[in-house]
Amino acid sequence: MDRFHHLQQFRLGARARIATDVVRTRKTIRNVIGALPGADPKLKNEWIVIGAHYDHLGLGNRNSLAPSQIGEVHHGADDNASGTAGVIEIARIAANNNHAWKRSVLFIAFAGEEIGLLGSSNFANHPTVPVQSIDAMINMDMIGRVTNDRLFIGGVGTSPSLKQTVEDLNKTVGLELNFSDSGYGSSDHTSFNAKKVPVLFFFSGLHTDYHKPSDTSDKINAPGAVKILSLVYGTVDRIATDPGRLPYHEIAEPPQAGRGSGGGYGPYFGSVPDFRDDLKGVLFSDVQNNSPAAKAGLKGGDLLVEFDGKQILTLSDYAYALRTKKPGDIVAVVVKRNGQDVKADVTLEARR
C-alpha cells in the first residue's frame, strides 16, 4: 500500500514536454455568378439575387453525422446539390423566357456555406453590384426531399408583402407552407438580411440522410422540387416585374443567430438526434453538455413528442418547429422517458 501511495505521488508530480506542429492548409474557393440583365432601362440597375450553396462535406468532417463513415464521400444530393440545381434551372428558364424581367438578376452558387457562410458573407461585404441596389435575395438550401408537400419558407417578415405574395402564388402550386418571419438562419440568406436586404429562404426539411454519405441522388423527390421551383420562379417574376421596390422590415433578433457552421438549423437547442424514422417522435441519441436541452434536464434516450404545444412525429416536424423560434425564447417541450411523459422548459440560445 505504501509503495502504491508513493507511486501515485510520483505520477502526480511528473512533468512531460510535448511538441506539435500546426499545419494550416489554405485554398481559394470561389462563388460562381451569372447575370441576366433587366429589360427596363429604369429598373435594370436594380437586382434580385437567387442563390444556393454548392459545397458540402467532401469525405466528411466534424459536421458529419455519421462519424464512423468519415473518409467516405458525403454526396450531398439534397444538401445542397438540389438548391444548386434549382438555381441553374431557374436561370435556364429565365434566359429563354420571351418576356425579359424588368429588373436584373444575379444567379449565385455560393462556396463555403458549411464552414460558416463564407461565400455569401464575402459577397455581401464585397458585392459585384452595390448592395443597396439588391431588392431581394432568394435562397434555396435543401429543396430535394419534399414530404407530404410540406415546405418551410423563412424571411417572410423581412418585407411586408412577401408572405401574401407567396400565398397567392401557391394557390396554383398546392404546397403546404410553413412560415417564419425571421431573416436569420443557418444558411446564406443570413448574410443578406444582415445588410438589410429582404430575403426568402426555401427549405424542404431535414431527413435521416442529412450530413451522411447516404444523402444520394436516388432519394431526391424530383416532382416535389419542381413544385418548389414553380413557386420560387413565380415569386422572382413578381419581384422582378413589380415597379415598386420591396421595403425592408427589421425582425428583431441577435445578429449572431444562425451564424457559424451550417451544421444546424434554427437556434441552438443542444440535442443530437438519432435520426431513426420508425418512431413517433425524435429520439435523442445524446444531449450536448451545458446546452439549453441539458440545462433543462433532457437526456440521451429521451423521445421528443411535443415542442411549443405542437406534436412532433418526425425530424422534419422538429426542424420546422425549431425554425420558427429565436434565441432567448423559452419553449415548453414534452419527452418520453422510460414510458413516462417528462415536461421541461428550454431556453433557446444562439448558435456559435
N, C-alpha and C positions, 0 to 999 in steps of 0.2 A: 504493500500500500504506500509506504514512504517513497519507494523508488518511483511509483506511478505519479505521486504528488510532485516530486521534483521534476519528472519528465514534463508534466503539464506546465510547470513554471518555466522550464526551459523553452518550450514551444511558444508560450505566450510572449516571451521576451525576445524571440528570434526576429531577425530582420532579413529582408530579401530585397534585391535590386532587380528590377525588370526593365528592359529597354525594348521599345517597339517603334516601328516606323509607320506613319500615316501617309498613305499614298492617295492623293486626290486625282481622280480622272476627270478631265474637263472635255466636254464635247459641245459642238454647236448644234443646236436644234432649231428648226425654222417653222414658223407659221406658213401656211400655203394660202395665197389670197388670189381671188379672181374678182373682177369688177364688171358690172353691167351698167353702162351709162343711162341715165334717165332721159326721157324724150322731151320733157317740158323745160324750156330754157330758164324759166323762173324757179324751177324746183330741182334741177339736175345737180345742183351743188349741195343738196340735202341727201343724206344717206341712210339706208337701213342695213344693218349687219345681220347676216344669217350664219350662224356658227355651230360647230361641234368640235370636240377634241378627237384627234386621230391616234393619240398614244394609248398604250395600255401597260401591262406589267412585264412584257417580254418573257423571260423564263421564270418570272416570279420574284418577289422581293418581300419586304416587310409588310406590304399591303395584301399579300396573297392570303386567301382564306383556306388554302389547302397546303399548310406548311410542309407536309410530307411529300408534296409534289413540286416543291421549288426545284427548278432545274428543267422542268418540262415547259413546253410552250403554253403560255396562257393566251388563248386565241383572241379573246375579247370581241367575239362576233356581235354581241349586243352592246358591250361597253368598250369602245364606243364606235365600232365599225358601222353599227346601224345608224347612228347620228351622222357620221361622215358620209355614208351613202345617201342619206336624206338630203344633205346639203348639195351633193353632186346632182341628185335627181331634180331638185328644185331649180338649180342653175341651168340644167339642160332644158327643162320645160320653159323657163323664163326666157332663155336665149332664143328659143324657137317660136315664142309667142308672137302672134301677129300684131297685137296692140302693146307696144312697149310701155313699161311703167314710167310714170312721170318723174318719180324720184330715182336716184341711182342706188344700186345695191352692191354691197361687198359680201362675197361668199368666202368664209374663212374656216380652214381646218387648223385648229389650234394644237400646238405641241405642249408637252409638259404639264398637262392638267392633273395627272395622277400624283405628281410630286409637289403640288401647291399652286395650281392655276397659273403656271409660269408664262405660258404663251399668251393667254388673254390679258394677263396683267401687264406684260411687256407691250402689247399692242395698245391697251388703254392708256398707258403712260407715254408711248411713243407712236401715236397713230399715223397712218398714211394719209388720213384726211382729218381736218380739225374735229376734235371730239365734240365740239359744240354743234357741229353740222350733222351729227348722228341722231336721227329721230327716234330710233328704236333698235334694240338688239334682240334677236330671236335665237334661243339656244336649244339644241336637241341633244340630250345626253341619255342614251338608252331608250330607244323607241321601238325596239325589235321584239319585245316579248309581251305584247298586249294580252291580258287575260280578262275574259268576260267584258271586253270592250271598255275597260276602265283606263282612264288617262289622267295623270296628275299634271296640272298647269300652275306653275308658280309665277309670281310677279304681277298678278292681275291688278294689284293695288298701286302699282307704280305710275299709272296714268288712269284717270277716271273712267274712260270709255272702254278700256281693254276687255274687261270681263264681259260686258254686254256684247261687244263685237264678236268675241269667241263664241258666246252662247248662241247668238243669231246664226253664225256660220255653221255651228254644229247641228242645227236643225236638219240639214240635208246630209250630214255625215253620220250622226247617230251614235256617238261615243258617250259613255257615262263619265262625266267630268268631275274631278275633284280639284278644288282651287285653294291657293294660298295667296294672300296679298303680298307677302314678303318678296323683295327682290334679292335677298341674300340666300345663299345655299352653297353646297359643296360642288359647285360647277362654274363654268366660265362666265355666266351672266353676272355673277357677283362683281367681277372686275368692272363691268359697265355700269351697274347700279351704283357703285361707289363714285362714279363720275357724273351721277345724276342723269343717266340715260334710262328711259323706260325700257323694261325688259319683260320677256316672256320665256318661261322655261318649260319644255315639254319632256315628260318622263313617263315611261310605261310601267315602271315598278321594278322592285328587286325580285330575285329568284334564287333558287338553291345553287345555281352555277355562277353567281356573282363573284368575280375575282378568283376564279378557279380555272384550271385547264379545260374544264368541261363546258365553258361558255363558247359553244361551237355553232357554226352556221346552220346545221341541220335543225336547230331548235328555234330558229327565227320564225316568227309569225308574220310572213310577208303581207298577207291581206290586211292584218291589223296595222302594220307600218304604213301601208298605202292610205288607210283611213286617216292616220295621224298627219301624213304629208298633205292630204287634201285639205285638212283643217289649217295646217301651217301655211300652205300656199294661199288659201283664201284670206288668211289674216294679213300676210305680207301684201297681197294685192290691194286690200282695203287701205292699209297704211301708205302704200306707195302711190295711190291714186287720189286719196283724200287731199284737198287743197290745204287743209289746216294741219299744223304740227301738233303732235301729241304733247301736252304739258306733263312735266314730271311731277310726281307726287311722292314726297318723302314718307317712307314707312319706318317709324322709329324702331331701331334695332341696333345693338352694338356692332360696329363695323367689322369686328373680328369674327362674327358669327359665320360659320361655314367656311372660313378660310383654312389654310393648311392643306393637308393631303386630301386627295379625292376619295379616300378610303371610307368615308362615312356620309350619310345623308341626313340632313336636318341638324338640330342642336345635339349636344353631347348628352347621351343617356348612360352609356357605360356597360351595356350588356354585350355579350358575344353570342350571337345566335348559333344554334346547332345546325340550322338550315334543313332540318328534316321537313318533309312536306306531307307526312302521314298522320299528323296530329292536328287537332282543332286548337290552334294557338301557336305561339312562338316559344320554342324551348331554348332556354339559356344554357349553353354549354359551359359558360363561365361568366363572371361579373368582374370587371376590372377594379383593382384596388383604388380606394379613395375616389371612385366615380360617383355621380349622382345616384345611380342604382345601388351601389354598395352602401352609401351613406343612408339610404332609405331602408336598408336591411335586406335587399334582394340578394339571392344566391344562385350559383350554378345549380342546374337541375330544376329551377323554377320554370313553370309554363305560363307565359303571359297570355291572359284571356280577355283582359279589358284594359283600355287606355283612354283616360279622359271621358269615361262614360260610353265609349264605343267598343263594341265587341271585336275582338281580334281573333281571326280564324287562320290567317296566313301571314307570311312575311311581308307581302305587299300591303296588307291591312296596316301592319305596324309601321311600314315605311311611309305610307300616306298620312297616317295619324301624326307621326313624329314631324313630318314636313310642315304641318300646319302650326307648329309651335315655335317659340323663340327662346333663347337663353333667358333665364330668370323666371319662366313660367313654372308654376307648381302643378303637377299633373297627378291625379289620383289613378292608381293602377291596381289591378287585381291579378294575382298569380295563383296557380295551383301548386301546392307543396304537400307532398305525402297525402294527396287526396283531399286536402282542405283548402278553402279559399283564404288567401292572405292578402290584406289590403295595405297599401303603402302610398305615401305622398312623396313624389320625386321632384326635386327642384332641378330643372334642366340647366345646363351650363353651355358656354360657347366652346366650340372645338378649337384646339390649338395644335 
